[in-house]
Amino acid sequence: MPLAPLVEPGPPLTNAQVQRYSRHLLLGQLGPEGQRRLLAARVLVVGAGGLGAPALLYLAAAGVGHIGVVDDDVVDASNLQRQVIHTQADVGRPKVDSAAEKVHALNPEVTVERHHLRLDAANTRDVVAGYDLVLDGTDNFPTRYLVNDVCADLGIPLVWGSILRFDAQVSVFWSRPRPAAGGDAPAVTLRDLFPSPPPPGTTPSCGQAGVLGAMCGQVGSVMATEAVKLITGAGEPLLGRVLVLDALGARWNEIPLRPRPGARRPQTVAELGYDPAGSPAGSTAAACAVAPAAPTAEAAGAEPALPAISAADLARRLARREGGDDDFVLLDVREPAERGIVAIPGALSVPLGEVLADPDATVHRLGLHHPGGAGRELLVHCRSGQRSAEAVRALRDAGARAVNVSGGVLAWVEDVDPTLPTY
């Protein structure tokens, strides 16, 4: 269904702008007025990663006049496989700086606002409120739901995309859509598609499962196209529809999306139950996200902290085990493909899903008991320490003397063997 243009036209085009955007001006659905709307628009892109990178480039090329970029991360070498706005020279730099420079180099007319921060319940409303439209290219569930809920509260349209391995989804959410004259439009949000985040540990992140880099370009470009359509009123946006991409099968499919009957529509962010870090109650960030510092277990009234060992101490214990002076089992709960990239020597492999499915069987399988009955210690690691913490809890409940390797493989590479690759 057509929607009314989101943004009023700006000033008449200059001769230089007519030349630059001439291919847009030839399109009857855009024309000079549509280009003036783009130049007057303010668009926020949350995440300068796999989806944000192509979206930012195409929004800048399209002449969106004011673009905001939110990201608290720095460029890593593993990002370059898909985050095409960054280059090798940008490794170690804040993503917002790298992205802003590339946008400005592509189109010096565009004003770029850098938000080098992590969105949370305290700042998201202030950041989002300054824009006409938001594109969500984030990689963790708490931020996705927080951005969705704030946009719903403010009545700001949200272009949403999600990718994993060879699959992707794209849609438009808007709690208070403005249909074209005589039309109708469904008021849908992310919670109509997915009412709540998945339970922790049930959905892998791109850092665990991988993602086809070129597919990010496909999805990010669709997101930029939807932004242009919303701003100018051209065509029929994906409001009330979800595009589903199967990249291996080269197929796009579409599913309808309607408001859930009787769904509660929170009116303020405070009603949503966010903690100070911005996460919906009971949810956790995906493993590839950098979690904010947490309060102590005693202060939060939570369960006691898990026993842990550093990567450096693990290296010392592995050396002692080689000499016969230590006895323990080292367990890697990552997926086999991750071990193919980098592995800690001497670790046995049982993926987290298998551990959680039957912790007792895992304890038996690892042979943690000496003939005399004294249980061997079980040191558990993953990529960053989050999945291994889940495994340690389950294995300790099953009777194992399980200990978490803090920081996982990332800490091992940083503190023990910097010659190894990371991902």
C-alpha positions in Angstrom: 0.0 0.0 0.0 1.4 3.5 -0.9 2.3 5.8 2.0 2.5 9.6 2.1 6.0 11.0 1.7 7.8 11.1 5.0 9.7 14.3 4.4 8.7 17.7 3.0 10.8 18.9 0.0 13.8 21.1 0.6 15.0 24.1 -1.4 15.1 24.0 -5.2 18.0 22.0 -6.7 21.1 23.8 -7.7 22.6 23.2 -11.2 25.3 21.0 -9.6 22.6 18.9 -7.8 20.6 18.5 -11.0 23.7 17.1 -12.7 24.6 14.9 -9.8 21.2 13.4 -9.3 20.0 13.4 -12.9 19.3 9.7 -13.0 16.9 10.2 -10.1 15.3 13.1 -11.8 14.5 11.0 -14.8 12.3 8.7 -12.6 8.7 9.8 -12.6 8.1 8.4 -9.1 11.0 10.5 -7.7 11.8 13.5 -10.0 13.0 16.9 -8.7 10.5 16.9 -5.8 11.6 13.5 -4.6 15.2 14.5 -4.7 14.5 17.6 -2.7 12.8 15.4 -0.1 15.9 13.2 0.0 18.2 16.2 0.5 16.0 17.4 3.4 15.8 14.0 5.1 17.5 13.0 8.3 18.2 9.2 8.5 19.9 7.3 11.4 21.8 4.1 10.6 22.3 2.0 13.7 25.4 -0.2 13.2 28.1 0.5 10.6 28.7 -3.2 10.0 27.6 -5.7 7.4 24.2 -4.1 6.7 25.0 -0.6 7.7 28.0 -0.4 5.4 26.2 -0.8 2.0 23.1 1.1 3.3 25.3 4.1 4.3 27.0 4.2 0.9 23.7 4.1 -1.1 22.0 6.6 1.2 24.9 9.0 0.7 24.9 8.4 -3.1 21.1 9.0 -3.2 21.7 12.4 -1.6 20.1 11.9 1.8 21.1 15.3 3.4 21.8 14.3 7.0 22.9 10.8 8.0 23.6 9.7 11.6 25.8 6.7 12.3 25.6 4.8 15.6 28.3 2.3 16.5 30.5 1.8 19.6 32.9 -0.7 18.0 36.2 -0.5 16.2 37.1 -2.0 12.8 38.5 -5.5 13.1 40.2 -7.4 10.3 37.4 -10.0 10.4 34.9 -7.2 9.5 36.4 -6.6 6.1 34.9 -9.7 4.5 31.5 -8.0 4.5 31.6 -4.4 5.9 32.6 -2.8 2.7 32.6 0.8 3.9 35.9 0.0 5.9 39.3 -0.8 4.5 42.5 -2.4 5.7 43.8 1.0 6.8 40.8 1.4 9.1 41.5 -1.6 11.3 41.6 -0.4 14.9 39.7 2.8 14.2 36.2 3.6 15.5 33.7 2.4 12.9 31.8 5.7 13.1 34.9 7.6 12.0 35.7 5.3 9.2 32.1 5.3 7.9 31.7 9.0 8.2 34.9 9.6 6.1 33.8 7.3 3.4 30.3 8.9 3.2 31.8 12.3 3.0 34.3 11.2 0.3 31.4 9.8 -1.7 29.2 12.8 -1.3 30.6 16.0 0.4 27.1 17.5 0.5 25.9 15.0 3.1 26.2 16.0 6.7 27.3 13.0 8.8 26.6 12.9 12.5 28.8 10.5 14.5 27.3 8.7 17.5 30.2 6.8 19.0 28.3 5.1 21.7 26.3 2.0 22.7 22.6 2.6 22.7 20.9 2.0 26.0 17.7 2.9 27.8 19.2 6.2 28.9 20.3 7.6 25.5 18.3 5.9 22.7 15.3 8.1 22.8 17.4 11.3 22.6 19.4 9.9 19.7 16.5 8.5 17.7 14.2 11.5 18.2 16.4 13.7 16.0 15.7 11.7 12.8 12.9 11.1 10.4 13.8 7.5 9.7 15.9 4.7 11.3 17.7 1.8 9.7 18.6 -1.1 12.0 21.7 -3.0 11.1 22.7 -4.1 14.6 23.9 -7.6 15.6 22.3 -8.2 19.0 18.8 -8.7 20.2 18.7 -6.2 23.1 19.6 -3.3 20.8 17.2 -4.5 18.1 14.3 -4.5 20.5 15.3 -1.3 22.2 15.5 0.5 18.9 12.2 -1.0 17.7 10.4 0.0 20.9 11.7 3.5 21.0 10.8 4.0 17.3 7.3 2.6 18.0 7.0 5.0 21.0 8.0 8.0 18.9 6.1 7.0 15.8 9.3 6.9 13.7 9.5 4.3 10.8 12.1 1.6 11.1 13.7 -0.3 8.2 14.9 -3.6 9.6 17.2 -6.2 8.2 18.6 -9.5 9.7 21.2 -11.9 8.2 22.8 -15.2 9.2 24.8 -17.7 7.2 23.0 -17.7 3.8 19.6 -16.4 4.9 18.1 -12.9 5.5 15.0 -11.0 6.2 14.0 -7.4 5.5 10.9 -5.4 6.5 9.6 -2.0 7.5 8.0 -1.3 10.9 5.9 1.7 11.8 3.6 2.1 14.7 1.8 5.2 13.3 2.0 4.9 9.5 0.7 7.7 7.2 -1.0 6.1 4.3 -1.6 8.0 1.0 -4.9 9.7 0.6 -7.8 7.2 0.7 -5.5 4.3 1.6 -4.9 2.1 4.7 -1.7 0.8 6.2 -1.0 -1.7 9.0 0.7 -0.5 12.2 3.2 -3.2 12.7 6.5 -3.4 14.7 9.2 -6.0 15.3 7.1 -7.4 18.1 4.4 -8.4 15.7 6.9 -10.5 13.9 8.9 -11.7 16.9 7.1 -10.8 20.2 10.2 -11.3 22.3 13.9 -12.1 21.9 14.8 -15.8 21.7 16.1 -17.5 24.8 19.8 -17.0 25.4 22.0 -19.6 23.6 19.3 -20.7 21.1 20.3 -18.4 18.2 24.0 -18.2 17.1 25.5 -14.9 16.2 27.4 -14.2 12.9 30.6 -14.6 14.9 29.5 -18.2 15.7 27.7 -19.3 12.6 29.2 -17.1 9.8 27.6 -15.0 7.1 28.1 -14.7 3.4 29.6 -11.3 2.8 28.1 -10.5 -0.5 24.6 -11.1 0.9 25.1 -8.1 3.2 25.3 -6.0 0.0 22.0 -7.4 -1.2 20.1 -6.8 2.0 21.7 -3.5 2.8 20.8 -2.2 -0.6 17.2 -3.3 -0.2 17.1 -1.4 3.1 18.5 1.7 1.4 15.8 1.4 -1.3 13.1 1.1 1.3 14.4 4.3 3.0 14.3 6.2 -0.3 10.7 5.0 -0.9 9.6 6.0 2.5 11.2 9.5 2.3 9.7 10.2 -1.1 6.4 8.3 -1.1 7.4 6.3 -4.1 6.1 2.8 -4.6 4.9 0.4 -1.9 7.2 0.0 1.1 7.7 -3.3 2.9 5.3 -2.3 5.7 3.1 -5.3 6.4 5.4 -7.6 4.4 8.7 -9.4 5.2 11.1 -10.3 2.4 13.0 -13.5 3.0 16.2 -14.3 1.1 17.6 -17.8 0.5 20.9 -16.8 -1.0 22.0 -20.4 -1.7 18.8 -21.1 -3.6 18.7 -17.6 -5.2 15.2 -17.1 -4.1 13.3 -14.1 -2.6 10.0 -15.0 -0.9 7.4 -12.7 0.8 5.3 -13.3 3.9 2.5 -11.0 5.1 2.8 -9.3 8.5 -0.2 -8.0 10.4 -0.7 -6.6 13.9 -1.1 -9.4 16.5 -4.6 -9.3 17.9 -4.7 -8.1 21.5 -1.0 -7.3 21.5 0.0 -4.9 24.2 1.3 -1.6 22.8 3.6 0.0 25.3 3.4 3.8 25.2 6.7 4.6 26.9 10.1 3.0 27.1 9.8 2.9 30.8 6.9 0.5 30.5 9.0 -2.0 28.5 11.1 -3.0 31.5 14.5 -2.1 30.3 17.5 -2.3 32.6 20.0 0.6 32.8 22.1 -1.1 30.1 19.2 -1.0 27.6 18.4 -4.7 27.5 14.8 -6.0 27.7 14.3 -7.8 31.0 15.5 -11.4 30.7 17.3 -11.0 27.4 21.0 -11.2 26.7 23.2 -9.9 23.9 24.3 -12.1 21.1 27.7 -13.5 21.5 29.3 -11.2 19.0 28.1 -8.1 20.9 30.2 -6.5 23.6 28.2 -6.5 26.8 28.4 -3.6 29.2 30.0 -4.1 32.6 27.6 -5.9 35.0 27.2 -5.3 38.7 28.6 -7.8 41.1 26.5 -10.8 41.9 26.0 -9.7 45.4 24.8 -6.2 44.4 22.4 -7.6 41.7 21.1 -10.4 43.9 22.2 -12.9 41.3 23.8 -16.3 41.5 27.4 -16.3 42.6 30.0 -15.8 39.9 31.3 -18.8 38.1 34.8 -20.1 38.8 37.1 -18.8 36.1 40.7 -19.1 34.8 42.5 -16.6 32.6 44.0 -17.6 29.2 47.5 -17.0 30.6 46.9 -19.3 33.6 45.5 -21.9 31.2 48.7 -21.8 29.2 50.7 -22.4 32.3 48.5 -25.3 33.3 48.7 -26.8 29.8 52.5 -26.7 30.1 52.3 -28.5 33.4 50.0 -31.1 32.0 52.5 -31.8 29.2 55.0 -32.6 31.9 52.6 -34.8 33.9 52.3 -32.3 36.8 48.6 -31.4 36.2 45.5 -33.3 35.3 42.4 -31.7 33.8 40.2 -31.8 30.7 40.0 -28.8 28.4 36.7 -28.5 26.5 35.9 -26.4 23.5 32.1 -25.7 23.1 32.3 -23.9 19.8 31.1 -25.2 16.5 33.5 -27.4 14.4 33.9 -24.7 11.7 35.1 -22.2 14.3 37.8 -24.7 15.4 38.9 -24.8 11.8 39.9 -21.1 12.1 41.7 -21.3 15.4 41.9 -23.7 18.3 43.6 -24.0 21.7 46.0 -27.1 21.6 44.7 -30.1 23.5 41.1 -29.2 23.7 38.3 -31.7 23.2 35.3 -30.6 21.2 31.6 -30.8 22.2 29.4 -28.0 20.7 27.3 -26.1 23.2 24.1 -27.4 21.8 25.1 -31.0 22.6 26.3 -30.0 26.1 23.0 -28.3 27.0 20.9 -31.1 25.5 22.4 -33.6 27.9 25.0 -32.4 30.4 25.1 -35.7 32.2 26.0 -37.5 29.0 28.7 -34.9 28.3 30.2 -35.5 31.8 30.3 -39.2 31.2 31.7 -38.8 27.7 34.6 -36.7 28.9 35.7 -39.3 31.4 36.1 -36.8 34.2 36.6 -39.4 37.0 39.8 -41.2 38.0 39.5 -44.9 38.9 40.0 -43.8 42.5 37.0 -41.5 42.3 38.7 -38.1 42.4 37.0 -35.9 39.8 39.3 -34.1 37.3 38.7 -30.4 36.8 37.0 -29.4 33.5 38.2 -26.1 31.9 35.7 -24.9 29.3 36.2 -22.3 26.6 34.5 -20.8 23.6 35.3 -17.7 21.4 34.7 -15.0 24.0 33.6 -16.7 27.3 29.9 -16.3 27.0 28.9 -19.7 25.6 31.4 -21.5 27.8 29.8 -19.8 30.8 26.4 -21.4 29.8 28.1 -24.7 29.5 29.9 -24.4 32.8 26.6 -23.8 34.6 25.0 -26.8 33.1 28.0 -29.0 33.7 28.4 -28.0 37.3 24.7 -28.8 37.8 25.6 -32.3 36.4 28.3 -32.7 39.0 31.4 -31.6 37.1 34.1 -29.4 38.5 33.7 -27.0 35.6 35.6 -23.7 35.3 35.2 -21.0 32.6 38.1 -19.8 30.6 37.7 -16.0 30.7 37.8 -14.4 27.3 38.0 -17.7 25.4 40.0 -18.0 22.2 40.1 -14.2 21.8 42.0 -13.9 25.1 44.2 -16.8 24.2 45.3 -15.1 21.0 45.8 -11.7 22.7 47.6 -13.0 25.8 49.2 -16.3 24.8 49.8 -16.6 21.0 49.3 -13.4 19.0 50.5 -15.3 15.8 47.1 -17.1 15.6 44.2 -15.6 13.7 40.9 -14.4 15.3 37.4 -14.1 13.9 
